[in-house]
Amino acid sequence: MGRKAAPQAEPFETFQHKVIALCNSLWPGYEVMLEDLAGGGYNRIIGITTTTEGSLESDNRSDASPSDPLSRLLKKTKRWLTGLKRIVRQTVPKLQYAPPVVKENTVQYILRVPHQTDLVDLQHQTALFEFANRLSKSWDVPTAKYLENTSNNPLGVPFVVQSRIPGMNLDQLWDSLNQQQRISLGGEIGKVFFDISKHSVIAPGIIDPTSITEKSGTKIRVFEHGYEKVVKIDGGHQKLMFNEHVPATRRWSVLDVLRSRFENWKAVNSHTLYPDIEPYTKLTQIAEEIESSWSPDHRFFLSHNDFYPRNIMAWVQSDSQVRITGVVDWDLVDIAPAVVAFQPPWWVWKYDQYWDEIHDSTPVVRGPEHYEAVTVEEKQIRAAFEKSAGRRVTEYTRNPSSQLAAHLWQWAVDGISRCGDFQLAHSIIDHREKERSTSDSDSDNTNA
């Protein structure tokens, strides 16, 4: 069966009518305003604001848990274009020193529609968002209000309606901030890291969404990452998954996990003529040389894996204070070593450099000096971050092999499948071999 075309391919001018029909079935009689928001690489995003003259207390009936799909909530009756509807495109909002006043009879939501609907289990994804929302009381994660995992709805594709986090993302906000506000923001980012650091797991891997219930709190079950292999079947190519839904091995060190993963990838993708064309053996050797303080013994942490300004919501509270209201887009979340989960948020003190580099997709490993705070202003922001994050987190954000560790972990999890990753891996190996050769030569000269 062919993959369903991504809804993003449909212009908003026509797609909006399907969204209106959906809104009519969810909130009959309400006034609805739509915003065509900038989506990410995985979802189309539509903002929805509902307004009614009455109280919205009755809307509580529609709150959906991860195990309560929308198919049980939607009614068969669908109203098409009833009542006043206002449809607008998103514009960059003006800087405000407080959240706008929202009337009691107005509620804001986010509609998320996956680009590749056949590759996403929204019910599982929703459970992961719910778990992430339990990590802190000072910032929020969008949680599901309505969920539909089938195509039996006005959109014709699976979707989820989530609570909307108030504020602007940091890419929208940054240019309007003064230095004191940026220092405050550095401290707020540190608080997010500190909150995540309070919750550890004894094994890395992917979270089993079925272990997340109303009573589970922050206790979860973890599965090992699977392995993907492309095989020829009936003249075509098909991807097969191995090692799915296998409970993660507990109380292994990071090095134990890396060794096991690289050996398994080598076995899955081995070729009789080119047994080590994907250089997992040499990557294991590099990990053995530099892995010494990548995570506490047998403890791993929640890793967002896309923690960048576009996914962080905030409000300006005053001329010197900024408050983070939420973190969005937890699609890539897993459990990882501390050095991976706590990658330094260097962009908060070197934002201009980050904006220049974000458009360069060439895989590269840069040394810690590339992200060092140099100017007085940069040092002030980094100091605020580290004070809030705490010494335990800072130990890993300042690890000189932080970027290299992240690449090694990514390859251990996903394998080396892209040309850019293949080239980068060999570049790292060549660089390490030159370093060893130079070190051996210096040692020989000293002993001579």
C-alpha positions as a printed NumPy array, in Angstrom:
array([[  0.   ,   0.   ,   0.   ],
       [  1.389,   3.413,  -0.925],
       [  2.089,   6.019,   1.699],
       [ -0.689,   8.541,   2.246],
       [  0.313,  11.936,   0.949],
       [  1.317,  14.452,   3.584],
       [ -1.532,  16.872,   4.392],
       [  1.009,  19.719,   4.229],
       [  0.901,  19.32 ,   0.438],
       [ -2.682,  20.61 ,   0.491],
       [ -2.894,  24.424,   0.506],
       [ -4.295,  26.015,   3.632],
       [ -6.998,  27.675,   1.529],
       [ -8.627,  24.282,   0.947],
       [ -7.397,  22.411,   4.022],
       [ -9.022,  24.99 ,   6.313],
       [-12.503,  23.819,   5.276],
       [-11.745,  20.324,   6.544],
       [-10.487,  21.811,   9.8  ],
       [-13.672,  23.864,  10.134],
       [-15.744,  20.721,   9.634],
       [-13.713,  19.011,  12.346],
       [-14.217,  21.962,  14.691],
       [-17.965,  21.874,  14.057],
       [-18.076,  18.252,  15.15 ],
       [-16.005,  18.962,  18.266],
       [-17.464,  22.328,  19.301],
       [-20.884,  22.755,  17.644],
       [-22.116,  26.32 ,  17.817],
       [-18.765,  27.794,  18.832],
       [-17.026,  30.608,  16.988],
       [-13.705,  29.31 ,  15.652],
       [-10.559,  31.125,  14.571],
       [ -7.798,  29.227,  12.729],
       [ -4.116,  30.078,  12.438],
       [ -1.85 ,  28.429,   9.878],
       [  1.195,  28.068,  12.115],
       [  4.694,  27.169,  11.051],
       [  4.986,  23.408,  11.405],
       [  8.054,  21.281,  11.986],
       [  9.571,  18.488,   9.976],
       [  7.093,  15.964,  11.344],
       [  3.711,  17.683,  11.669],
       [  1.419,  20.258,  10.148],
       [  0.354,  22.692,  12.875],
       [ -2.917,  24.641,  12.994],
       [ -3.856,  26.972,  15.84 ],
       [ -7.497,  26.827,  16.954],
       [ -9.281,  29.354,  19.168],
       [-12.834,  28.551,  20.239],
       [-15.244,  31.098,  21.685],
       [-18.785,  30.775,  22.982],
       [-21.111,  32.994,  24.961],
       [-21.578,  30.291,  27.567],
       [-19.198,  28.741,  30.041],
       [-16.678,  26.214,  28.785],
       [-17.004,  23.944,  31.8  ],
       [-18.902,  21.466,  29.65 ],
       [-15.822,  21.171,  27.397],
       [-14.046,  19.198,  30.139],
       [-15.938,  16.12 ,  28.993],
       [-13.728,  15.988,  25.926],
       [-10.326,  15.807,  27.625],
       [ -8.6  ,  12.758,  26.201],
       [ -6.098,  10.529,  27.93 ],
       [ -3.591,   8.477,  25.876],
       [ -5.929,   5.499,  26.123],
       [ -9.086,   7.461,  25.223],
       [ -9.094,   7.984,  21.422],
       [-11.233,  10.569,  19.753],
       [-13.139,   7.874,  17.906],
       [-15.009,   7.307,  21.171],
       [-15.702,  11.011,  21.541],
       [-16.69 ,  12.211,  18.109],
       [-20.307,  12.136,  17.173],
       [-21.522,  11.093,  13.781],
       [-23.287,  14.402,  13.236],
       [-21.081,  16.924,  11.468],
       [-22.074,  20.523,  11.003],
       [-20.61 ,  22.158,   7.952],
       [-19.834,  25.885,   8.178],
       [-22.425,  26.9  ,  10.77 ],
       [-22.05 ,  30.072,  12.725],
       [-19.493,  32.79 ,  12.259],
       [-16.003,  31.57 ,  11.403],
       [-12.941,  33.7  ,  11.201],
       [ -9.89 ,  32.278,   9.482],
       [ -6.55 ,  34.074,   9.631],
       [ -2.969,  33.402,   8.728],
       [ -0.337,  33.568,  11.421],
       [  1.569,  36.806,  11.749],
       [  4.521,  37.393,  14.038],
       [  2.946,  38.694,  17.251],
       [  4.073,  41.927,  18.824],
       [  6.28 ,  41.671,  21.894],
       [  4.176,  41.692,  25.044],
       [  5.228,  41.905,  28.683],
       [  2.524,  39.494,  29.798],
       [  0.249,  36.872,  28.284],
       [ -2.787,  38.457,  26.614],
       [ -5.982,  38.364,  28.593],
       [ -8.02 ,  35.385,  27.434],
       [-11.734,  35.548,  28.074],
       [-13.276,  32.882,  30.25 ],
       [-15.279,  31.607,  27.308],
       [-12.235,  31.324,  25.007],
       [ -9.922,  28.308,  24.757],
       [ -6.867,  27.844,  22.546],
       [ -5.683,  24.545,  21.052],
       [ -3.109,  23.181,  18.637],
       [ -4.061,  20.737,  15.876],
       [ -1.154,  18.439,  14.928],
       [ -1.38 ,  16.38 ,  11.743],
       [  1.606,  14.09 ,  11.009],
       [  3.189,  14.479,   7.583],
       [  3.715,  10.708,   7.367],
       [  0.625,   9.327,   9.021],
       [  1.504,   5.688,   8.394],
       [  4.712,   6.007,  10.433],
       [  3.217,   7.59 ,  13.555],
       [  1.176,   6.091,  16.37 ],
       [ -0.442,   9.199,  17.821],
       [ -1.781,   7.351,  20.84 ],
       [  1.752,   6.334,  21.802],
       [  3.113,   9.778,  20.997],
       [  0.46 ,  11.383,  23.17 ],
       [  1.482,   9.182,  26.085],
       [  5.079,  10.383,  25.774],
       [  3.947,  14.017,  25.855],
       [  1.893,  13.268,  28.956],
       [  4.937,  11.756,  30.67 ],
       [  7.136,  14.74 ,  29.776],
       [  4.507,  17.064,  31.246],
       [  4.984,  15.399,  34.638],
       [  8.633,  16.425,  34.904],
       [  8.036,  19.97 ,  36.104],
       [  5.379,  22.255,  37.534],
       [  7.098,  25.43 ,  36.33 ],
       [  6.832,  24.771,  32.562],
       [  4.338,  22.791,  30.506],
       [  4.242,  20.264,  27.687],
       [  1.222,  20.155,  25.328],
       [ -1.182,  17.385,  26.33 ],
       [ -3.967,  15.79 ,  24.289],
       [ -7.562,  16.999,  24.395],
       [ -8.79 ,  14.991,  21.416],
       [ -7.117,  12.103,  19.66 ],
       [ -7.995,  10.25 ,  16.469],
       [ -5.707,   7.446,  15.34 ],
       [ -7.752,   6.581,  12.237],
       [ -8.823,   8.382,   9.055],
       [-12.523,   8.294,  10.   ],
       [-12.911,  12.032,  10.57 ],
       [-13.426,  15.231,   8.529],
       [ -9.676,  15.603,   7.926],
       [ -9.387,  12.118,   6.482],
       [ -6.144,  11.475,   8.409],
       [ -5.114,  10.796,  12.031],
       [ -4.635,  13.878,  14.202],
       [ -4.371,  15.104,  17.762],
       [ -5.734,  18.303,  19.309],
       [ -3.532,  19.532,  22.156],
       [ -3.602,  22.261,  24.73 ],
       [ -1.79 ,  25.347,  23.469],
       [  1.204,  26.604,  25.422],
       [  0.996,  30.405,  25.792],
       [  3.857,  32.565,  24.607],
       [  6.159,  32.927,  21.624],
       [  8.95 ,  30.603,  20.582],
       [ 12.451,  31.894,  21.206],
       [ 13.218,  32.365,  17.514],
       [ 10.351,  34.876,  17.391],
       [ 11.316,  36.463,  20.689],
       [ 15.101,  36.709,  20.528],
       [ 15.691,  39.913,  18.551],
       [ 13.394,  41.862,  20.878],
       [ 15.269,  40.884,  24.05 ],
       [ 17.776,  43.108,  25.826],
       [ 20.833,  41.725,  27.627],
       [ 19.161,  41.471,  31.046],
       [ 16.259,  39.562,  29.528],
       [ 18.688,  37.204,  27.779],
       [ 20.487,  36.58 ,  31.06 ],
       [ 17.11 ,  35.792,  32.627],
       [ 16.383,  33.427,  29.743],
       [ 19.696,  31.651,  30.352],
       [ 18.591,  31.01 ,  33.923],
       [ 15.203,  29.725,  32.746],
       [ 16.873,  27.275,  30.342],
       [ 18.998,  26.083,  33.244],
       [ 15.849,  25.391,  35.284],
       [ 14.51 ,  23.138,  32.511],
       [ 17.756,  21.148,  32.548],
       [ 17.667,  20.952,  36.345],
       [ 14.075,  19.684,  36.341],
       [ 14.932,  16.942,  33.84 ],
       [ 18.057,  15.962,  35.804],
       [ 15.91 ,  15.07 ,  38.842],
       [ 14.452,  12.041,  37.025],
       [ 16.79 ,   9.2  ,  36.063],
       [ 16.251,   5.678,  34.697],
       [ 18.535,   2.657,  35.123],
       [ 18.508,   1.703,  31.438],
       [ 18.612,   3.652,  28.154],
       [ 16.253,   3.129,  25.241],
       [ 12.76 ,   4.104,  24.128],
       [  9.864,   4.603,  26.509],
       [  7.107,   1.995,  26.428],
       [  4.024,   4.239,  26.098],
       [  1.753,   1.57 ,  27.588],
       [  3.602,   1.939,  30.899],
       [  2.406,   5.549,  31.198],
       [ -0.871,   5.662,  33.093],
       [ -2.65 ,   8.123,  35.352],
       [ -1.111,   6.427,  38.396],
       [  2.379,   5.696,  37.05 ],
       [  3.798,   9.127,  37.819],
       [  7.357,   9.305,  36.472],
       [  7.918,   5.539,  36.646],
       [  8.242,   4.02 ,  33.196],
       [  9.243,   0.86 ,  31.369],
       [ 12.03 ,   1.101,  28.784],
       [ 12.607,  -0.971,  25.637],
       [ 15.845,  -1.301,  23.723],
       [ 16.122,   0.583,  20.455],
       [ 15.42 ,  -1.677,  17.484],
       [ 17.583,  -2.33 ,  14.447],
       [ 16.542,  -1.664,  10.877],
       [ 17.755,  -3.634,   7.873],
       [ 16.892,  -3.182,   4.208],
       [ 16.381,  -6.522,   2.435],
       [ 15.401,  -7.537,  -1.086],
       [ 11.968,  -9.149,  -1.306],
       [ 10.252, -10.063,  -4.586],
       [ 12.543,  -7.838,  -6.595],
       [ 11.995,  -4.834,  -4.331],
       [ 13.467,  -3.46 ,  -1.117],
       [ 11.77 ,  -3.614,   2.259],
       [ 12.798,  -2.464,   5.719],
       [ 12.71 ,  -5.065,   8.468],
       [ 12.899,  -4.266,  12.164],
       [ 14.781,  -6.411,  14.658],
       [ 14.866,  -6.34 ,  18.446],
       [ 11.523,  -4.564,  18.851],
       [  9.808,  -4.431,  22.265],
       [ 12.765,  -6.028,  24.042],
       [ 13.12 ,  -4.857,  27.671],
       [ 16.257,  -2.744,  28.066],
       [ 19.203,  -4.358,  29.822],
       [ 19.505,  -2.812,  33.255],
       [ 22.594,  -1.595,  35.079],
       [ 24.877,  -1.39 ,  32.065],
       [ 27.422,   1.386,  31.706],
       [ 27.299,   3.692,  28.694],
       [ 30.286,   1.835,  27.249],
       [ 28.528,  -1.522,  27.695],
       [ 25.556,  -0.187,  25.734],
       [ 27.694,   1.305,  22.959],
       [ 29.684,  -1.905,  22.524],
       [ 26.524,  -3.999,  22.336],
       [ 24.765,  -1.638,  19.922],
       [ 27.704,  -1.343,  17.535],
       [ 28.227,  -5.112,  17.51 ],
       [ 24.555,  -5.683,  16.76 ],
       [ 24.532,  -3.111,  13.961],
       [ 27.586,  -4.766,  12.489],
       [ 25.854,  -8.153,  12.59 ],
       [ 22.59 ,  -6.854,  11.124],
       [ 24.255,  -5.086,   8.201],
       [ 27.267,  -7.358,   7.678],
       [ 28.369,  -8.135,   4.131],
       [ 30.628, -11.06 ,   3.248],
       [ 32.752,  -8.932,   0.912],
       [ 32.814,  -5.787,   3.063],
       [ 32.526,  -6.938,   6.696],
       [ 33.449,  -3.571,   8.206],
       [ 32.389,  -1.074,   5.554],
       [ 30.303,   0.597,   8.262],
       [ 33.061,   1.31 ,  10.788],
       [ 31.391,   0.153,  13.996],
       [ 34.516,  -1.617,  15.285],
       [ 36.612,   1.542,  15.065],
       [ 33.836,   3.647,  16.571],
       [ 33.751,   1.249,  19.511],
       [ 37.489,   1.8  ,  19.951],
       [ 36.992,   5.571,  20.012],
       [ 34.225,   5.213,  22.598],
       [ 36.558,   3.119,  24.758],
       [ 39.22 ,   5.833,  24.577],
       [ 37.101,   8.83 ,  25.52 ],
       [ 34.159,   7.471,  27.549],
       [ 34.917,   8.122,  31.19 ],
       [ 32.341,  10.548,  32.558],
       [ 29.424,  10.443,  30.15 ],
       [ 26.777,   9.518,  32.725],
       [ 26.462,   8.5  ,  36.384],
       [ 26.805,   4.76 ,  36.968],
       [ 23.726,   2.95 ,  35.649],
       [ 21.702,   6.168,  35.352],
       [ 20.225,   7.639,  32.196],
       [ 17.994,  10.628,  31.511],
       [ 15.139,  11.854,  29.346],
       [ 16.553,  13.377,  26.156],
       [ 14.368,  15.751,  24.127],
       [ 16.735,  15.472,  21.118],
       [ 15.371,  18.645,  19.504],
       [ 15.875,  21.21 ,  22.257],
       [ 16.26 ,  24.365,  20.192],
       [ 14.691,  27.865,  20.28 ],
       [ 11.881,  26.924,  17.884],
       [ 10.557,  24.425,  20.439],
       [ 10.772,  26.597,  23.563],
       [  7.892,  28.924,  24.453],
       [  8.328,  31.992,  26.662],
       [  6.835,  35.287,  27.804],
       [  8.609,  38.555,  28.558],
       [  7.508,  39.563,  32.056],
       [  9.422,  42.819,  32.451],
       [ 12.434,  44.743,  31.172],
       [ 14.667,  42.257,  32.974],
       [ 12.684,  39.017,  33.265],
       [ 11.648,  36.279,  30.824],
       [  9.68 ,  33.174,  31.822],
       [  9.661,  29.889,  29.924],
       [  6.076,  28.661,  29.667],
       [  6.631,  25.343,  27.925],
       [  8.667,  22.989,  25.763],
       [  7.007,  21.488,  22.667],
       [  7.694,  18.812,  20.008],
       [  8.802,  15.802,  22.053],
       [  8.511,  13.519,  19.01 ],
       [ 12.133,  12.303,  19.243],
       [ 12.307,  11.767,  23.   ],
       [ 14.189,   8.773,  24.415],
       [ 16.342,   7.794,  27.39 ],
       [ 20.047,   8.551,  26.909],
       [ 23.331,   9.096,  28.792],
       [ 23.645,  12.375,  30.668],
       [ 26.218,  13.768,  28.215],
       [ 23.649,  13.313,  25.413],
       [ 20.54 ,  14.39 ,  27.337],
       [ 22.35 ,  17.496,  28.594],
       [ 23.932,  18.76 ,  25.395],
       [ 25.069,  22.353,  26.063],
       [ 22.427,  24.866,  24.921],
       [ 25.193,  27.   ,  23.431],
       [ 22.702,  28.795,  21.22 ],
       [ 21.403,  30.768,  24.2  ],
       [ 24.765,  32.553,  24.586],
       [ 25.83 ,  32.387,  20.903],
       [ 22.495,  32.845,  19.161],
       [ 23.811,  34.664,  16.087],
       [ 26.286,  31.853,  15.44 ],
       [ 23.523,  29.285,  15.923],
       [ 21.309,  31.043,  13.378],
       [ 24.136,  31.03 ,  10.821],
       [ 24.871,  27.332,  11.354],
       [ 21.282,  26.085,  11.382],
       [ 21.14 ,  26.502,   7.61 ],
       [ 24.242,  24.333,   7.134],
       [ 23.144,  20.684,   7.249],
       [ 26.667,  19.288,   6.742],
       [ 27.356,  16.788,   9.573],
       [ 30.379,  17.936,  11.571],
       [ 31.857,  17.524,  15.038],
       [ 33.157,  20.768,  16.495],
       [ 35.312,  21.083,  19.568],
       [ 34.157,  22.795,  22.786],
       [ 36.098,  25.945,  21.884],
       [ 33.637,  26.542,  19.037],
       [ 30.794,  27.036,  21.527],
       [ 32.733,  28.715,  24.321],
       [ 31.3  ,  31.905,  25.792],
       [ 33.833,  34.579,  24.803],
       [ 32.384,  38.052,  25.229],
       [ 31.274,  39.521,  28.538],
       [ 27.647,  39.278,  27.42 ],
       [ 28.001,  35.616,  26.425],
       [ 29.676,  34.757,  29.734],
       [ 26.86 ,  36.439,  31.676],
       [ 24.224,  34.339,  29.909],
       [ 26.161,  31.096,  30.329],
       [ 26.802,  31.818,  34.012],
       [ 23.061,  32.299,  34.578],
       [ 22.346,  28.998,  32.822],
       [ 24.917,  27.058,  34.841],
       [ 23.798,  28.547,  38.154],
       [ 20.224,  27.355,  37.559],
       [ 21.167,  24.034,  35.96 ],
       [ 23.346,  23.008,  38.884],
       [ 26.768,  21.42 ,  39.138],
       [ 25.565,  17.926,  38.215],
       [ 24.208,  19.102,  34.856],
       [ 27.091,  21.49 ,  34.178],
       [ 29.538,  18.6  ,  34.517],
       [ 28.062,  17.176,  31.318],
       [ 27.341,  20.398,  29.404],
       [ 31.045,  21.246,  29.802],
       [ 32.292,  17.782,  28.789],
       [ 34.87 ,  18.406,  26.   ],
       [ 33.666,  15.337,  24.074],
       [ 29.997,  16.341,  24.311],
       [ 29.387,  16.686,  20.561],
       [ 31.347,  13.558,  19.683],
       [ 29.43 ,  11.619,  22.334],
       [ 26.128,  12.744,  20.804],
       [ 27.168,  11.497,  17.352],
       [ 28.411,   8.162,  18.693],
       [ 25.16 ,   7.684,  20.59 ],
       [ 23.064,   8.599,  17.556],
       [ 24.917,   6.035,  15.423],
       [ 24.57 ,   3.43 ,  18.151],
       [ 20.809,   4.05 ,  18.206],
       [ 20.036,   4.579,  14.5  ],
       [ 22.989,   3.005,  12.722],
       [ 24.974,   4.694,   9.96 ],
       [ 22.666,   4.941,   6.989],
       [ 23.037,   8.419,   5.518],
       [ 25.943,   9.372,   3.273],
       [ 26.754,  12.412,   5.417],
       [ 26.965,  10.302,   8.575],
       [ 29.128,   7.733,   6.793],
       [ 31.554,  10.46 ,   5.721],
       [ 31.568,  12.074,   9.166],
       [ 32.257,   8.749,  10.902],
       [ 35.266,   8.103,   8.672],
       [ 36.441,  11.683,   9.176],
       [ 36.335,  11.195,  12.961],
       [ 38.194,   7.895,  12.679],
       [ 40.902,   9.433,  10.468],
       [ 41.316,  12.325,  12.906],
       [ 41.639,   9.989,  15.893],
       [ 44.175,   7.798,  14.086],
       [ 46.306,  10.853,  13.282],
       [ 46.146,  11.893,  16.935],
       [ 47.289,   8.435,  18.024],
       [ 50.112,   8.466,  15.494],
       [ 51.294,  11.882,  16.691],
       [ 51.053,  10.775,  20.323],
       [ 53.044,   7.599,  19.641],
       [ 55.7  ,   9.59 ,  17.763],
       [ 56.051,  12.087,  20.609],
       [ 56.344,   9.214,  23.085],
       [ 59.105,   7.559,  21.029],
       [ 61.048,  10.819,  20.83 ],
       [ 60.772,  11.286,  24.591],
       [ 62.075,   7.786,  25.291],
       [ 64.93 ,   8.081,  22.788]])
